[in-house]
């Protein structure tokens, strides 16, 4: 089974525990702490090393993470014993998606040709929110190859208003008229 599927299962289980205990935000911040800690390659290598005993790894984690939910620490220990600590980022990402879904927030990936400022991001998020009927949180990216306009992915929909796609459509249309003659 692919790693993403495992991460989804772990995230779903974690989300249900957090929801039951009314600790949604605490789990979110604790998972972020773990992701940041594991982002350090040396620390990750130590956690994945078969030469270091699990108790020592747990001690290292406790020192590195500080005040962390004991259940989050148990999750990390489980991932270490199953050689799955590398998927903690995927688990945290899926947890965030579940949390957003729970609060009625949709994530939108927006690609623009040039960087957009915070005011424009806010307006775009509001407009996309009206379009999909939910609050939208933007993740923006810059890709000069789209020439102008925007490309947005939100709620499983692709909205392509880029100049590049319009030029390609025009090219296909003009190419189609030449062939008919």
PyMOL commands that set and color helices and strands:
alter all, ss='L'
color gray80, all
select helices_A, chain A and resi 3-20+24-38+41-48+54-65+70-81+85-102+118-132+144-146+163-180
alter helices_A, ss='H'
color red, helices_A
select strands_A, chain A and resi 105-112+135-142+150-154+157-160
alter strands_A, ss='S'
color yellow, strands_A
deselect
rebuild
show_as cartoon
